[in-house]
Each structure stands twice: as C-alpha cells, then as structure tokens.
Amino acid sequence: MSVPADEKFLKILGDDLGFEINNIQSLAGGSINNVYLLDTSEGKRVIKINSAGKFPGMFPAEKKGLETLAGAEAFDVPKVYASGELEGTAYLLLEYKKEGAQKSHFWKVFGEQLSQLHQTSSEYFGFSSSNYIGSLPQYNEQRESAADFYVNQRLEPQVKMASERGFSLGDLSDFYRNISEEIPDEPPALLHGDLWSGNYLVNEEGLPCLIDPAVCFGQREMDLGMMKLFGGFPSEVFEVYHHQFPLQPGWEERMPLWQLYYLLVHLNIFGSSYLPQVKRIISRFS
C-alpha cells in the first residue's frame, strides 16, 4: 500500500484516537508493515499498520514486548501510545524517536545496557504469550530449562516448518541430545530476541534505542549470536558486556548453535540459500 492508499485510513484512525493529522511521511518498514511518520496535533508519532487477518496479534505482542523492555530500565525504548484494529487493519502507534549522532562511547553504553537487560530475569524460560520473529510465529510456552525451551519452542517449530516447505534436515535426535548438553545452565534472561543492526536506533542523545523486539526470557547467548550473525556490532560491545556480566566458558564456540534458530527463520522466509549454513551447524553439533 502506498501513502495515498493508506491516507484515508490514517485520517479515520486519527479521528478515532482523538488527534488531527497534518502530514504523513512514509518510512522504511520492510515487507510486513507499512510505517509512517505522522505530524499530528499531539506531536510527531510513528505508526505501523498491516493486515489484521494476515498477522493476527502481531502488534499486541510487539506492544507487550516493548513495554517489557522498557520496564527493565536498561535501554531507551519507544513508548507505545495505542494498539488496535480498525476496518480490518491493525495498527501500533509509537513515540517518534528523533535520530542523532552516535556518541563516542556509544558501544560501551550498548554493552553495559545489554548486560543490564540480560540481568532482568524470570522464574521460567519463555514469555507470557507467543509473538513473532519477522513474519513467522514465535512460540513462548514456559519451560524450566534453557535447553528444553530452545529445542522445543525455538528449533523444533522451525524445523517442522522447513520440512513442510520441502527442506529435509534428517533425524535430529542426536543433534538435540548433544546441544542440550552444550547449553549452559543459567537463569532466564530478558532478551530483545531479534537483535540485528536494523533493530536499534541512535537516539537524539546519541545513545542506543531498541526497536522491533521478539521478546522472551531465554538463554542470554541468543542475543549475542544474532548480533554476530550478520555483523554490524564491534568487538568492544562484547568485551564490555563480558566485563560487566561474564559469559560461561566456550561462549564463542556456541555462537553457531544460537544462530541456527535465526538461520532456520531465514530459510523459512527467504528460501534455500540459507540451507547450507543450517546443515553445517547441525552437522557440527551432531
């Protein structure tokens, strides 16, 4: 949908929420959502919209994730003003974060804040509800161990989906048994869940601001694995993090184990180009 196609809906929504829209500017939003910067009578707002039928519950889940991250008081996170559905379209109305120039100590702060976020814990691995990872459902049924949660709520659903899409990965029983022994026994950590370089901003103060989470309480190395998968984070972040909240021995060797989940997600969204990486990791830990 283009701005003209959405403009009528946004004007109706503005009336429904009690503000006037003076200007609408399209922002980059990926393939799932249409994202706009609204200049309103209440100030600037960012709004994300999509088909309520195609992605049921996506924005309520994102709202809960953002509010959970904000509650940890570690990173700057956009405030959520409203979430709902109108005329078959789902919407999420957010605080507009004006971007600034990155401060010289940006990455030091990032490492410190990530360690603080991960020290926010819970009784169980999982989350109070399921959510999304990209356009795919992400399951968060609560489990008592990191290994149980990772195998049953992360890997197995994606492996099943891959099989249904024609990507055969064989018998994984030995693989699952082996990785269950590899995963450190640590308390659940609050994770962003999809922490690649496109999911943070440099805010007006020149400091990190997290966006677009896929929140859960999981094994903290998962966030680090995603950060290392596609690059964009300097070594300083990991050094500061490790100094603040030391990682278990062998954490660097375990990175491919956590990256497997995200590669399976990419396999299921984008197709076979990710299959060789997936198979290499499975072979390595089998």
N, C-alpha and C positions, 0 to 999 in steps of 0.2 A: 504494500500500500504506500502511496505517496502522501505528501503533506496535504494536497487538495482532497484526497480521498478520506483522510482522517480528520480534516479540519472541522467538518460538521459534527463528528462525534465528540471532538475535544471541546467545542463550544457548548454542546449539550452537557457534557460532563462538568465543565466549569460552572454552569448554571446550577447543576445538581449539587455540587460541592460548595457553592456559595462564593465564587470569585469570578471576576471577568478576565478574559484572556485578551491581551493587547497584541501579542506577537507569538508566532510559532516558528521554531527553527528545528530542522531535522538534525539529529545527531547519529553518529555511528552506533549501531545496535546489534550487529550480527545478523544471522539468518533466522533467529527465533522471534525476536521482538522488534517492533518499531519504537524508536526512542526519540523524544522531543524535548527541547528546552522551551519552556513556556514563560513568557513575560506576563505576569498576572497582577491583578490589583493587590495581591498579598505578597508580591515579590517574585523572584525567579524560582521556578520549580522544574524538576526533571520528571517526565512521565514516561513509563514503559507500558506498551499495550500489545496484546496479542489475542488470538482466538481462544475464548474460554473453553470451547469444546475440544480443541486440539491439545491444549496443555492444561488439563484440569488441576487446579490447586497450586499452580506454579508460583503465582505471586503471593498468596498467603504464606507459602513455605519460605519464599525469599524474605518476606516481611519478618517472619519469626527468626530466620537466620540472622538478618541484620540487627534485630533487636537483641538477640543473644550475644552477638559480637560486641555490640555497644555496651551491654551490661557487664562485660568483662573489664571495661575501662582500660583497655590496653591500646588499641588503635583508634584513630579517628574513623568514624563510620557515618554515612549519610543517614539523617533522620527520616523515618517513614511517616508521611502525613496521612496517607489513605491507601486502602487496597480494596478492590471490589469488582463487580461486574455490572455492565450496563449495555443493554441491547446486544447481548452475545459476545461482547468484547470485555476482556479482563484488563485491569489497569493497576499500576503501582505508582503512586505519587511520592516523590522523594525530594529531599533537600538538594538544592543545587550547590555543588562544591566547586567554587572557582579555583582553577589550577594556577599554581605559582612556579617559581624557580626552585629547583632542588637545592636544599641547604647542603653545606659541605659535609655535615655529619649525618646526612640522610640515612645512609646504610647502617651506620652504628645504631641509630634510633630504631631502624627497621628490625635489626637483630634483637635488640633489647625488648621491643614491644612484642615481637613474636614469641620470645621466651616467656614473657608475662602472660600472653594469651594462652599458651600451652600449659601454664601452671594453673589455669582455671579447670577444675576437674568435676567429675560426676561419679555417682555410685556405679553406673553401668556404662559400657560401650554402646553407642547408638545415639538416638535422639528421641524426642517426644513424638515425632511424626516423620514420615518419609518426605523426601523433597526431590530435587532434580540435580543431575550433573549434565550440564549442557541441555540438550533436548530430551535426554533419557531419564526415566525414573531412577531414583536412588533410594535404596531401602535402608531403614534405620532401626529395625527391630532390636531391642536391647539385649545384650549378651554380657556374660560375666568376664570373658577373657578377650584380649585383643585378637588372638589367633582365631577364635570362634567367630568373632564379628567380621574379621577381614575375609575369611574363607566363605562364610555363609551369607553375609549381607553385601559384600563387595564383589568378590571374584565369581562365585557361582552364578548369580543372576546375569552377569555379563557374558560368561562362558556359555550359558544356556541360550542367550540371545544370539551370540555368534554362531552357534550350532544351527539355530533356526534360520540364519541368514546364509548358511552353506559353508561356514568356516569350521572345519573339523580340527579339533585340538587333541583328540585321542583320550585315553584313560588317564585321568589326572589324580587318581587316588594316592599314588606315591608322592607326587608333587605336593598335594595338600598336606600330607603327613609330614613331609620334610620341612615345609615352610612353617608349619605350626611349631616346630622345634626351634626354628630360627628367630621367631618374633619375640622380642624382649617382653618380659612380664613387668609392665609399668602401669600406673594408674591411667585411666582415660584422660585425654587432653582435649580441650576445646579446639577444634580445627576450623580454619576457613574452608578447607575441603576442595578448593579448585584454584590453588594459589600459583597461577602463572603470571607472567609480566603484564598481561592485559587486564588483570583484575585488581590493580591498585592505581591510585592517582597520586600525584604530588599536589597537596592542597595549597591554599593561599599562604600558609605559614612555611611552605617548603618542606613539609613533613608527610609521611605516608598516610593514605586514606584507603581503606579496603572497600571493594565493591563486589557485587555478583558472587556471593558465597554459596557453597554447597555444604552447609554446616553439619557437623556431628561431633560427638565425643569419641575419638578414635586414638590410634597409636600415633604419637606426635611426629614420627618419622615420615608419615604420609605427606604432610605439607612440604617437608624438605625434599622429598622425592619428586613432587610435582614441580617445585621451584627449580630443581636441577634438570628436569626432563627436556625442556625447550630453551633453557638458558635465560639470560636477562638479569640474573642476580649475581653480584660479585662475591668472591670468596670471603670478603670482610663480613658479610651478613652471617655466614655460617660460623666464622671464627668468634664473632661477638656472641652469637646465640649459644655456642658450646661453652664459652666462658661463663655466661650467665646461668645456664641450665644444662650442665654437662650431659652429653649423649652416651648411651651404652657402647662399649667396645664393639667394633665391627659395623658401626652405623653406615659408613660409606659403602661397604660391600653389600649392604642390604638395600641400597637405593633402587636397584632394578626391580627388587621384589615389590616395592610400593608403586613403582612406575608402571608395573604390569596392569594395574587397575585402570589407570588413565589411558594406556595404550589399547586396552580392550574397549574402552569407551570410544576412542577414536576409530578403532576397527569397525565398531558397530554403527558409527555415524558416517564415516568417510570412506570405508571400504578397505580393500585388500592390501593397499600399500603399507599398512601397519602390521600385517600378518607375520612377516619375517622377524620383526622385533619381538612380537608376542611369543613366537615359537622359540626364539633364542633364550628368552628369560625362563620359560617353562623347562627347557632342556637343561639350563644351568642349575636349576634347583631340584631337578628330578633324580 
